[in-house]
Amino acid sequence: MAANPLSWLMGFFSLDIGIDLGTANTLVNVRGKGIVINEPSWVVVNKRTHETIAVGASAKEMTGRTPPNFSAIRPLRDGVISEFDITKKMLEYFIFKAHQQTIVPMPRPRVCVGIPSGATQVEKHAVYDAAMAAGAREAHLIEEPIAAALGAGLPIGDVPGTMVVDIGGGTTEVAVFSSGELVVSRSLRVAGDELDDDILQYIRKKYNLLIGERMAEQVKISIGSAYPLQTELTHVVRGRNLVTGLPASMEVSSVEIREALSGSVQVIVDTLRDALDEVPPELISDLLDTGICLAGGGSQLLGIVPRLKDELNLRVFVADDPMTCVARGAGLVLENLGEYERYLVNLDRNKGRG
């Protein structure tokens, strides 16, 4: 469907916002400014009054430290909305914050939001409704692997095949493209959050030490790995001893954490292998040349590139600024809506279309 002429004209005078509404982090790309927001997807609310106390980085800082009448909430799970009203408040905050950076008053913005390719129609409508309720004039949805490929600068419109793997907080998205079309895709609800939980459970079972989600994430970022390191690392973890009930700290090694992560990492590897099994032989030949592009925060896991190279026998590389690929790709769609409209998610009653 062609874009609405009035909407097209207003696009020149309004804020165009590409959003990666992630389980772990929300990133906002504004036309002409680039990434202006990169904050954790956390909201703190007053349970009695339902008032929003904090959003984003300040909310995450309060996690585990809130008084009894406050609740720290991640309103998205596995890449989709689990708390609609809180997601709406979070989007309102981020859209308003993006608007604050403009010098002159502008109409309500056009918004394009990245969603998991495995999202259901109900989940897609929830994202659309949340974006509109948060103040968007016009809302579009795009599947995350397509947005990631566009943001990474992959030539998905070319005949030779290209492959992108977006490892986010809630989902791992896999896609193979040729001639501008999606040939094979997978959406796996095993990603960064699952790796954090693997570390938390491993340390609890092996050392009777209870640590929080933030500590588990710090360990993953510092010493988590998918492949043996040239120099193995250590990290001090702090928590509560489940036997004595007292505070305790101890040092864990990257070898141990790699063991903790091995199951989830193998699930991701097996999903990629399964997707490649469906790729036609000619496109496999193309992928031997073009390789696999990694995007998302999970692409920064130590050793993930050599692990995938060994397992899949393909060249593997990480996109420039991998965490921002989805947000940049979503913003690119709004800049070139006529060219990229065919990649937008088609909702019932033409919701989300121009």
N, C-alpha and C positions, 0 to 999 in steps of 0.2 A: 504494500500500500504506500502511495506517495505521501510525504510529509505534508501536514496542513500548512498552506501558504502563510497564514497569520502566525502560526507557531514558528515557522521558518524565519519570518521577519523579526519576530520578538527575540529569537535566538541571538540576534546581533546585539541586543540591548540588555540581555539578562545574563545572569551568572549561570554558566554551564558547569555542573558538578558531577564528576565520576566518583562513585563510592565503592570501595571494597568493604562490604559489611561483613567483616570476618568474625569468627568465633572468638579469637584471641585479641585481634586488633582491628580497628576501623581506620581506613585511610581515605582521605578526601583529596581529589585532584580538581583544581579549578582552572578553567581555560585561561591561558595566558600567564598563570602563576605557578603551575605545577603542583606538587604535593604540598598542601598547606596544613594538613592535619594527619598525624600518625599517632593514635592514642589507643590504649587498651579498651576493649569492649566491656567495660565494667560500669555499673551504676549503683550508687548507695542511696537507699530510700529509708525514710522514717516509717516504720511499720504501723505506727498509730495514725499518723496524719496522711500517709502516702506521699508526702512531700519529697521531691528529689533533692538530696543533700549534696551529692557530687557525681560527676560523670568523667569517664576517661582516666587519665593518669592520676588525678587526685583521688578518684574512687578506688583504683587499684592499690594506691598507697595505704588506704584505710582498710584493705582486706585483711581479715584476721585480727583487726584492732578496733572494731566497731563496738559501741555500747550495746546492751541488750535490745534496745528499741530501734536500733539501726540494722539494716540488712544489706550486705554487699552481694550484688547479683550480676551474673553474666546472662544477659537476656537471650543469647543465641547458644544453641548446642548443636554440634555436628553440622555447623554451617547454616542452620535454619532457625527461625524465630521460635523460641519456647515461651517467651513472655512478651506478648504483643504490646501492651501499654508501656512497658518499660523500654522496649525497643523504640517505640515512637518518641518517647522523651529523649532517648539517647540521640536519635537522628535529628530531632529538633535542635538539640544543643549543638551538634556538629554543623548542621546547615546554618544556624544562626552565627556560629563562630566563623564560618567561611564568609558569610555575608558581611561581618564586621570588618573584614579586611579590604572591602571595596571603598573607594573614595567618595563616589556619588551614589545616591539611592538608585536601586534597580528593581525591576519586577521580580516576582517570585521565580526561583530558579528552575531550569530543566535539570532533571537528575537521571543518571543511568547507574543502576546498581548491579554489581556482580553477584550471581547466585550459583550454588552447586548445580552441576548438570543433572544430578539425580533427584533434585527437588520435585515434590509432587505439585499438582495444580493448586492444592490448598496452601501449600507453603509458598508458592510463587505469588498467589494473591495476597498472602499476609505481608510479604515484603513490599509489594506494590502499594497496598493500603497504608502501610506504615510510612512509606515515603510521601504519599499524598497528604496524610494526616500531619506529617511533620512540616508541611509548608511548601512542598514542591508544586510548581504550576503544571508540570508534565513529568511523568515518571516512565522510565524504560527499564527493562531487565535484560541482562545479557549473561549467558552461561560463563562461569569463571574461566574454564580452559580457553575459550575463544578470546575473552578479554585479556587473559595472561599472554596468549600468543601475539595479539595485537600490540600489547604494551611492551613485549620483548622484541618487537620489530621483526617477527618471523614472517616470511613471504607466503602466507597461507593461501593467497590467491594464485600462486604459481602451480604448474602441473606437477613438478616433483614433490614428493611427500615430505611433510615436516611433522615433528612430534613434540608436544609440550607436556610436562608433568608439573602440576602446581601443587606443592605440598604445603597446605595451610595449617591453621590451628585445629579445625574441625573435620576437614575432608582433604583427601588427596584426589586431584582431578587429572585424568589422563585423556589426551586427545591426539588423533592423527588426522592431518588435513591433506587434501589434494584438490587443486583447481578451485579453491575457495569453498570447498564443502567438507563437512565432517565425515570421515570415513569410519573411524572406530573411536568410541569413547567409553570411559569408565569413571564412576564416582564412588570412592571408597571412604567410609566413615572411620578411617584410621589415619591419624595425622599427629600434629604436635601435641594436642591434649592427651592422646593415648600414650605418647612417649612420656609425658610428665607423670601420668598415672602409673606407668610401668616402673619408673624410678621410685615413686612414693611407696608402692607396694613392695618392691624389692628390698628397700632399706627397712621397711617395717618388719618384713618376714625374717630377714637375715640378721638384723641387729636389734630388733625390738625397739626401734627408734621411730617415733611418729613425727614426720615433718609435714610442713604445709605445701600447698600448690606452688607458691612463689619460690620456695626453696628448691622444690623439684625442678622447676623451670630454670632456675639459676644453674643447677647441676647439669642439666641437659645442654644449656648454652655453653657452659665452661668446658666440660669434659665429655659430653655425650658423643658417641661415635658409631659409625656403621662398619668400620674397617680398622684393622690394627694400625696404630699410629707409630710414626718413626720414634717419637719419644712419648711414652705414656704419661698421663697427667694425673693430678690428684686435686681434690676439692674438699674443704671442710664443710660438713653439714651440721646444722643445729636443729634441735627439736626436743621432744619430751621422751624420756625413757619409759616404756610401757610397763616395766617391772617395778621400778622405784617411784615412778610418777614425778621424777625430778628433771630439771633441765639437763641436757647432755649435748655434747658435740663429739664428732669423730671425723676421721679422714677416710674418704673413699677414693678408689682409683678408676681411671677410665676403662680399665679392663673389666671391672665389676659392672660399671654402668653400661658398657657395650653388651654384656651378658643380659642385663635387665631389659635392654631395648631390642634384643635379637628377634624376639617373636614378632613384634609389630613391624620391624624393618623387613623381615622376611615376607610378611603379608603384603607389604607394598611392592616388594620385588616380584612376588608371584602374580600380583595384579597386573604389573607391567608386562610380564611374560605372557600372561593370558591375553592381554590386549594385542600384543605382537603376533600371537598365533592366528588372529583374525585378519591381519593385514595382508593384502594380496602380494604375491612375490615381487612384482615390479616396484611396488612401494617400499618393500623391504630393501630392495636394491638402492632406492633413493635414500633411505634412512642410513645406510652404510656411509653415504656421503654427507648427508645433512646432520645426522646425529639426533640426540635427544636433548632438548632444552629444559632445564630445571628452573622453576620459579617458586615463589612463596618462601616464607621463613624457614620451612623444613629443608629447603635446598642448601641451607647453611650448616646443616649437621655435619660435623667433621667426618671425613671419609666416605660420604655418600656417593661422590663422583667415582672414585676407584671401585667401590662396591658394585655400583650399577654397571660400570664398564666390564668388570669381571663376569658378572652374572648374565648380562645380556649381549655381550660381544658387539657393542655399538659405541660410537663416540658419544660422550656425555659432557655437557658444558652447562655452566650456570649463567643465567641471563644477567645483564647489567642491572644493578639495583633490584634484585629479585623480589623483595618484599612489596615493591610498589607497582609491579607489572599489571595486576588486575585493575587497580585504580587508574593507572595511566591509560590502559586499554579502554576502560569504560569512558574516560574523558575523550579519547580519540574518536569514539563512536559519535558523540555529540558534535564534535568539530566537523565530522564528515558524515552526517546522518544519511544523506542521499546514497552514499557509497556503501555504508555499513548497515543500513536499516535491515537488510535481509538476515543479519545475524542476531537481531533482537528476538527475545522470547515472545511468542504469540499467545496472548491470554484471551480467554473468552470475552466476548463483547468488546474486543479490540482494546482492552485496557492496556495501558502502557505504550500505545502506538501514538504517533504524532497526529 
